[in-house]
Amino acid sequence: MPKIKTHKASAKRFSLTKSGKVKRGQAYRSHILTKKSTKRKRGLRKSAYASVANEATIKRLILYK
């Protein structure tokens, strides 16, 4: 059996916390920012956590056990 490769795009987008949660960046922050309020853009700077339903899939892609 060959080794399982890390999905590099996923590894760059997600990271694991010490407790095993998957940390992710917020969406809707890259372009068309003029119509978004300052408060909304400021809130989008903060990181968030991936949903529990997707955690196992993401962990498999980034190869953290």
N, C-alpha and C positions, 0 to 999 in steps of 0.2 A: 504494500500500500504506500502510495506517495504521501508526503507531508501535506497537511492542509495549509493553504496559503492565507495570509491575512488579507482581508478586503481593504485596501489602502484608503479608498475614499471614505469608508465608514470609520476607519481608525483615526482619520483626521477630524471627523465631525463629532465623534463621541468619546467620552472618557469615563472611567469608573471612579466612584467615590470609595472611601474606605469601607463603608457599610455595604457596598455591592450595588448601589443604585447606578443607573446610567445617566450621566450628565450630558446635556445637549445645548446648543445655542438656539436662540429664538429665530423664527422665520419672519418674513416681511420687513426686513431691515436693509435690504440691499439696494433698492432703487424706488423711484416714484415716492420720494420722501416729502415732497413739498405739500402734499395734501394731508399728510399725517401730522397730528398735533405734537407739540414738543413733549407733552406728558406721555403720549403713547410711544414716541421714539425712545424716550428715556427708560421706559419700562421694558422695551425690547432689548436693551443692552444687557439685562440680567440673564444669567443662564437659567435653564429649567431642567426638569427631569423627564426622561422618556417614560411613556406609560408602561405599566407592569406587563401588559399584554405583549409589548414589543421587546421587553428586556432580554428574553432568552435568545431571540433572533439576533439582536445587536451584539450580545456577548459572544455568540458563535462567530459572527463576522469579524470581530476585532480580536478574537482568540484570547480572552481573559477567562480564567476559570475561577 
